[in-house]
């Protein structure tokens, strides 16, 4: 790296961080309201109405095109890692639909008069490295001069139509899995506040750079009824979308949740909670049963490039566990179950 890129702290140049930049669920609902009657399109299999991870378009040959985009402001200071994290996060939407990514296009906003082009080049290099891991080309893109650094990808993928996984197809009795531990937002906030312990440096970045490749394999399992990835709305926000869309409620066991470090509570006690946590809670807290402040800090914590949230019928659980294990995923304990719709969308057991 250049001396500039070694000394620069990208997070100082943005007001938000990673998926914590996302507009809250309730505000997003308001933005997306429309009275416009759109023309029917029989080929659009998944669109905006279901709050899913990507659009899916029928190619009329047994295959469908997955189209998605995701971008945000820096969540880490290192530009190469920023490019890797933003790219892994964007590609994840294709995996969450059960698909295989095939090509990516870059989205770059850069404050040219503040940060040198050499630093932006490191971001692009990071993106190329993740795209290589996913087996896809970074084939082009678009850039603008913007007041804050922004980076992400538009990603296209393919999926066999029968393997499409949506976030609103869970069934009563399905077992729920999560493939990455929670707490990314807490650790990155602790780093920004200068209270992150030396032994915890790099843990969040390493997790955020992990691709959710298991999603493509899970797409081939019929008993995987629904799937999404956990990002800026926190675990609870994405689980609410899954449950509400499926006409169900869910019971989750807080003690079964994987945490990014064992003593994450130490940082919560020091008020290392991102602003996005409270915005998330204001959007859907009334749909959640009784929980304490620590549980709220974990379960509503905005995740960047988070894990897959998977709804699995009971007779397919062992097959899913096998795939997750073969993909090197350590956290394969069920975190809950979908149940018949009740007063609260999510109940949390201690």
Secondary structure, 3 states (H helix, E strand, C coil): CCHHHHHCCHHHHCCCCHHHHCCCHHHHHHHHCCCCCCCCCCCEEECHHHCCCCEEEECCCCEEEEEEEEEECCCCCCHHHHHHHHHHHHHHHHHHCCCEEEEEEEEEEECCCCCCHHHHHHHHHHHHHHHHHHCCEEEEEEEEECCCCEEEEEEEEEEEHHHCCCCCCCCCCCEEEECCCECHHHHHHHHHHCCCCHHHCCHHHHHHCCCCCHHHHHCCCCCEEEEEECCCCHHHHHHHHHHHHHCEEEEEEHHHCCECCCCHHHHHHCCCCCHHHHHHHHHHHHHECCCCHHHHHHHCCCCCCCCEEEEECHHHHHHHHHHHHHCCCCCCCCCEEEEECCCCCEEEEC
